[in-house]
Amino acid sequence: MDLLLQLKLPAILKNLTQFMESVSNCAREQGFDPKKVTQIELVMEEALVNVINYAYPDKDGDAQVICSLDEENRFVIEITDWGEPFNVLSLDEPDITSDVLDRKVGGLGVFMIRSLMDDVKYRFEEDKNILILFVNKQNS
């Protein structure tokens, strides 16, 4: 792995912009076009807001973002928190075909993450949630 960025900050809304700008700049440096950078920003915002709002219900905690290139030259974004275990990928796919008023609330953010990234993985190890987002550089 070729490490491009490592940023660990308190998981609070005030730090969302710094996380997003750091990852956006890193993606631009890797040659992603503006449309793909915007997609990465949308996914980052969704994932980080979930960490900020839900990972630490009874205490303060941190979030960490690491950007790297893997062996396949994919841009990899790892979002880590030390909060409540939660596998976002365990959620059912939302019903996007029925009328908006008939749909169950929630799940669209995870659907968006899965749709905009080339691959998404999750693991819980050593008391931390790790969401891994993969973006193929040739698709930028």
Secondary structure, 3 states (H helix, E strand, C coil): CEEEEEEEEECCHHHHHHHHHHHHHHHHHCCCCHHHHHHHHHHHHHHHHHHHHHHCCCCCCEEEEEEEECCCCCEEEEEEECCCCCCHHHCCCCCCCCCHHHCCCCCHHHHHHHHHCCEEEEEEECCEEEEEEEECHHHC
